[in-house]
Amino acid sequence: MCGILAVLGCSDDSQAKRVRVLELSRRLRHRGPDWSGLAQHGNCFLSHQRLAIIDPASGDQPLYNADGSVIVTVNGEIYNHEELRKSLPNHSFRTGSDCDVIAHLYEEHGEDFIDMLDGVFSFVLLDTRSNTFLVARDAIGVTSLYIGYGIDGSIWVSSEMKGLNDDCEHFEPFPPGHLYSSKEHGFRRWYNPPWFAETVPSVPYDPLVLRKAFEDAVVKRLMTDVPFGVLLSGGLDSSLVAAVTARHLAGSKAADQWGTHLHSFCVGMKGSPDLKAAKEVADYLGTVHHEFYFTVQDGIDAIEDVIYHIETYDVTTIRASTPMFLMSRKIKSLGVKMVISGEGSDEIFGGYLYFHKAPNKEEFHRETCRKIKALHQYDCLRANKATSAWGLEARVPFLDKEFINTAMSIDPAWKMIQPDIGRMEKWILRKAFDDEEEPFLPKHILYRQKEQFSDGVGYSWIDGLKAHAAKHVTDKMLLNAKKIYPHNTPTTKEGYYYRMIFERFFPQNSARLTVPGGPSVACSTAAALEWDAKWSSNPDPSGRAALGVHVAAFDEKNALPLANGSAPLEIIDKKERMIDISAGPAVAIST
């Protein structure tokens, strides 16, 4: 992902202001180490830090239309750019960049072109003819973006908070699926799919339709002119991403340039569940597999860098971001600039463990809608910024606009977790890829139960973080937390420790307000509390305890479910366990 920074309508168009914009833009250089650009038109500045993925030779930004009257700085990928170019036969393009179509679409369609873009993006467009501008962010918020307001009436836009936190009176996350038009002096939602209103859909489940939609989403993301790979933890989502990528790599543009040997990457502590599971999947798929190891101390040493780059104090996000941050640096050292990852599946299909407690399909569906809407604050933020910290781009096919529309139109009764008839979490996704004739994955991998990412990299990781925080935060400090941090008061020593670091980097009130309050997206949210009051006693925000929903009770000796049909139990140990996933035989899962 690239880095963009724009200052629009400021009261100062001097050389000193230009120098300041360049200085702030350099704070984003980690996102785009390949080239820098700055366009100035009067009192408007559009800067760009480029990570070159498509057309590395000539796609430098900012980009312009044919006569130079429309200027655009873009962070993102437009997967249907070739189709869009064909729809603009009378336009002359300056580069082969996928983002080059944006200025020309604006010329042709005005501000109503954004929904024509199939991809992820954040951009600022300046029309010098009318001295108006347009800012937009992709549907789900896969790309990060913030908007700020200067005391002189200027509008500031930046890929990361650090680009504007010292110069704006107020700043906030730019809402996903929205555009900001200077003509209207405000926001307008451009992304309005049927599921957004949380109306319960009724389309019958068709596994082949769902499979095709996901395969299409992955194939789009093979658009690259640079080396790439897949992130592979060995869980369902990353394994499906790897399996589909491996199957469709041959014959793609990427294969023409870089060959048909898919590279996969995994991070963990020695002996971690993820490393073991990922190796098994990699061996099955025949990928060129890379394992990266880290220790608890490595992770602790990186925490300050992680918080600076991720720009949050959310506990679960920091826990999961740290291994991803360390892995991204290793991946970039191999010359890889793009990876495909599995974020978003749990939100779409109700994969979090508390969805076991959903009382009916209506509540299940509404909670998945709320989860998708919040992704930009959690998993999207983590995946985007942890990789961009090292000039690496993460692509997320589960958050493809068309795939989401397909998956969220399915009657949620099919998504409900029903152990009595063999339906575990994300059953419809597993079933869609359960191909007897040409298996995407072995069944025991396809039906492996979810592992919390921060646990999967090594069970001592979270415990090590808690122990480290306890050395730096006393009981007395935590007792006074409400006085020190009245907004989003930390309730644990770990949370207090992260908050101290965050406030050192970002002391502004606007900064602390960018982090949402309440439970994290992956833990005991309000819905979980409503569905089962026991969630209120869960002391850990990641849901590690799982409160009776992680694995089915069973007889280890015979690998059979317990006769009493009891509900799934919390994690008791870390051994291979057995769970009945269908009417057929039991299969191994990784806990």
Beta strands, then each sheet from edge to edge (+ up, - down):
strand 1: 3-8
strand 2: 35-41
strand 3: 44-50
strand 4: 63-64
strand 5: 70-78
strand 6: 119-127
strand 7: 132-137
strand 8: 146-149
strand 9: 155-158
strand 10: 170-173
strand 11: 178-181
strand 12: 186-189
strand 13: 228-231
strand 14: 263-268
strand 15: 288-293
strand 16: 338-340
strand 17: 393-395
strand 18: 554-555
strand 19: 560-561
strand 20: 577-579
strand 21: 587-589
sheet 1: 2+ 3- 1+ 9- 8+ 10-
sheet 2: 4+ 5- 6+ 7- 11+ 12-
sheet 3: 15+ 14+ 13+ 16+ 17+
sheet 4: 18+ 19-
sheet 5: 20+ 21-
end
